[in-house]
């Protein structure tokens, strides 16, 4: 969430974080849903901009 490039957060949202057993949401969320989630998370952590 703190990276200037949102691509790693998008990958974690889709695939889940590598060292944990949290599932990804690739099969559940469409592109707009992923953009909405990542934009919300970045906004909550005070990163400006959307994806």
QUIPEDA-V665895 format. One record per residue. N is the residue number from 1. SS is DSSP state (@ for helix, = for strand, . for the rest). BURIAL is # if it has 24 or more other ideal C-beta (glycine too) atoms within 12 Angstrom, else .. Layout:
BEGIN
N | SS | BURIAL
N | SS | BURIAL
END
This chain:
BEGIN
1 | . | .
2 | . | .
3 | . | .
4 | . | .
5 | . | .
6 | . | #
7 | @ | .
8 | @ | .
9 | @ | #
10 | @ | #
11 | @ | .
12 | @ | #
13 | @ | #
14 | @ | #
15 | @ | .
16 | . | .
17 | . | .
18 | . | .
19 | . | .
20 | . | .
21 | . | .
22 | . | .
23 | . | .
24 | . | .
25 | . | .
26 | . | .
27 | . | .
28 | . | .
29 | . | .
30 | . | .
31 | @ | .
32 | @ | .
33 | @ | .
34 | @ | #
35 | @ | .
36 | @ | .
37 | @ | #
38 | @ | #
39 | @ | .
40 | @ | .
41 | @ | #
42 | @ | #
43 | @ | .
44 | @ | .
45 | . | .
46 | . | .
47 | . | .
48 | . | .
49 | . | .
50 | . | .
51 | . | #
END
